[in-house]
Amino acid sequence: MSDIVLCFVSLNLIAAQSILSLSIVGQHKFYTTLSNILGIGQVICGFCDLAHSPISRLISCTSPGAWIAALCVEHLYFRKGNFSLYNIEDWNVPWRLPLGAAALGASALSFALVIPSINQVWYTGPIARKIGDIGFEAAFVVTALLYIPLRHLEKNWRGV
C-alpha cells in the first residue's frame, strides 16, 4: 500500500472517530462544536494535500479567504482569466512553478487585520466586537491587495 493511500485511510479513520466522539459530546452545543470540527477538518485536508508544496499546504490551512483571494488574483489579474496561459506540462515540476512566497507573504500579512476581526469561541477581536465577524472578508480583501505587488516582486526575482 502506498504512503499516500495509507495517509488518506489513516486520516479518514481518525476523522471519523473524532467526529463521532465530538458529535456525542457536542449534541447540546451544536454551533460551537460545528465550528471547531470545521477548523479541524480544514487542517486535516491541508495535511493530506501531498501533491502540492508545503507553502500551498500552509496557505490552505490558514484562512480560506486569503487562499481564495490569492487564487482569484493570480487567475484574473496575472493570467487575465485565460486558461491557455497555464503551462500544463509544468504542474509537477517544482522549479518551473511559482515559489508561492507572494501568496504566503500576503496571507501572513493579512492576519494583522484578520485577528482583530474574528469572532470565535476562543477569541473575539476588537473590530469583531463592534461590527461582527468579518475575518474571512478581511483576509480576502487584504490578501488580494497585498498579493499584486508581492507577486510582481516574485516574478521579477524568479522569472516565473
C-alpha positions as CSV (number, residue, x, y, z in Angstrom):
1,M,0.0,0.0,0.0
2,S,1.5,3.3,-1.0
3,D,2.2,6.1,1.5
4,I,-0.5,8.4,0.1
5,V,-3.2,5.7,0.4
6,L,-2.1,4.9,3.9
7,C,-2.2,8.6,4.8
8,F,-5.8,9.0,3.4
9,V,-7.0,5.8,5.1
10,S,-5.4,6.7,8.5
11,L,-6.7,10.3,8.5
12,N,-10.2,9.2,7.4
13,L,-10.4,6.8,10.3
14,I,-9.1,9.4,12.7
15,A,-11.5,12.0,11.4
16,A,-14.5,9.6,11.6
17,Q,-13.6,8.6,15.1
18,S,-13.1,12.2,16.1
19,I,-16.4,13.4,14.6
20,L,-18.4,10.6,16.2
21,S,-17.0,11.3,19.6
22,L,-17.3,15.0,19.3
23,S,-20.9,14.7,18.0
24,I,-21.9,12.7,21.0
25,V,-20.3,15.2,23.4
26,G,-21.4,18.3,21.5
27,Q,-25.0,17.5,20.8
28,H,-26.2,20.2,23.1
29,K,-23.7,22.8,21.8
30,F,-24.2,22.4,18.1
31,Y,-22.8,25.7,16.7
32,T,-19.7,25.6,18.8
33,T,-19.0,22.0,18.0
34,L,-19.6,22.5,14.3
35,S,-17.2,25.5,14.2
36,N,-14.5,23.5,16.0
37,I,-14.9,20.4,13.8
38,L,-14.7,22.5,10.6
39,G,-11.4,24.0,11.7
40,I,-10.0,20.5,12.5
41,G,-11.2,19.3,9.0
42,Q,-9.5,22.2,7.3
43,V,-6.2,21.2,8.9
44,I,-6.7,17.5,8.0
45,C,-7.4,18.4,4.4
46,G,-4.3,20.6,4.3
47,F,-2.1,17.8,5.6
48,C,-3.4,15.3,3.0
49,D,-2.7,17.7,0.2
50,L,0.6,15.8,-0.6
51,A,0.7,16.7,-4.3
52,H,1.4,20.4,-3.6
53,S,4.3,22.3,-1.9
54,P,4.4,22.8,1.8
55,I,3.8,26.5,1.2
56,S,0.5,25.8,-0.5
57,R,-0.5,23.4,2.3
58,L,0.3,26.1,4.8
59,I,-1.8,28.7,2.9
60,S,-4.8,26.3,2.6
61,C,-4.7,25.6,6.3
62,T,-4.5,29.2,7.5
63,S,-7.5,31.0,6.0
64,P,-9.8,30.1,3.1
65,G,-10.4,33.8,2.4
66,A,-6.7,34.5,2.0
67,W,-6.2,31.4,-0.2
68,I,-9.2,32.1,-2.4
69,A,-8.0,35.8,-2.9
70,A,-4.6,34.7,-4.0
71,L,-6.1,32.2,-6.5
72,C,-8.5,34.7,-7.9
73,V,-5.9,37.5,-8.3
74,E,-3.5,35.1,-9.9
75,H,-6.1,33.9,-12.4
76,L,-7.9,37.1,-13.1
77,Y,-5.1,39.7,-12.9
78,F,-1.9,37.9,-13.8
79,R,-3.4,35.3,-16.2
80,K,-6.1,37.7,-17.5
81,G,-8.7,34.9,-16.9
82,N,-7.2,32.9,-19.8
83,F,-6.7,29.2,-19.0
84,S,-4.4,28.8,-22.0
85,L,-1.8,30.9,-20.1
86,Y,-1.3,28.0,-17.7
87,N,1.5,25.6,-18.9
88,I,0.0,22.2,-18.2
89,E,3.4,20.4,-18.6
90,D,4.8,22.3,-15.6
91,W,2.2,21.3,-13.0
92,N,4.5,18.6,-11.4
93,V,7.9,20.3,-12.0
94,P,8.6,22.4,-8.9
95,W,11.4,24.6,-10.3
96,R,9.1,25.7,-13.1
97,L,6.3,26.8,-10.8
98,P,6.0,30.0,-8.8
99,L,7.6,29.6,-5.4
100,G,4.4,30.8,-3.6
101,A,6.2,33.4,-1.5
102,A,3.9,36.1,-2.7
103,A,0.8,34.2,-1.6
104,L,2.3,33.2,1.7
105,G,3.5,36.7,2.4
106,A,0.2,38.3,1.5
107,S,-1.7,35.7,3.6
108,A,0.6,36.2,6.6
109,L,0.5,40.0,6.4
110,S,-3.3,39.9,6.1
111,F,-3.6,38.4,9.6
112,A,-2.7,41.8,11.1
113,L,-6.3,42.8,10.2
114,V,-7.9,39.3,10.4
115,I,-7.1,38.6,14.0
116,P,-8.8,41.7,15.3
117,S,-11.7,41.0,13.0
118,I,-12.6,37.4,14.1
119,N,-15.3,36.3,16.5
120,Q,-14.6,32.8,17.6
121,V,-15.5,30.8,20.6
122,W,-11.9,31.1,22.0
123,Y,-11.3,34.8,20.9
124,T,-13.2,37.9,19.9
125,G,-11.2,40.7,18.4
126,P,-11.9,44.4,19.0
127,I,-13.2,45.0,15.4
128,A,-15.5,42.0,15.7
129,R,-16.9,43.2,19.0
130,K,-18.1,46.4,17.2
131,I,-19.3,45.1,13.8
132,G,-19.3,41.3,13.9
133,D,-17.1,38.6,12.5
134,I,-15.5,39.8,9.3
135,G,-12.3,37.7,9.4
136,F,-13.0,35.9,6.1
137,E,-13.8,39.2,4.3
138,A,-10.8,41.0,5.8
139,A,-8.5,38.1,4.8
140,F,-9.9,38.1,1.2
141,V,-9.6,41.9,0.7
142,V,-6.2,42.5,2.3
143,T,-4.6,39.4,0.7
144,A,-5.9,40.5,-2.7
145,L,-4.4,43.9,-2.3
146,L,-1.1,42.7,-1.0
147,Y,-0.7,39.8,-3.5
148,I,-0.4,42.1,-6.5
149,P,2.8,43.9,-5.6
150,L,4.3,40.8,-3.9
151,R,3.6,38.7,-7.0
152,H,5.3,41.3,-9.2
153,L,8.3,41.1,-7.0
154,E,8.3,37.3,-7.1
155,K,8.0,37.3,-10.9
156,N,11.0,39.7,-11.2
157,W,13.0,37.7,-8.7
158,R,12.3,34.1,-10.0
159,G,11.1,34.8,-13.5
160,V,8.1,32.5,-13.1
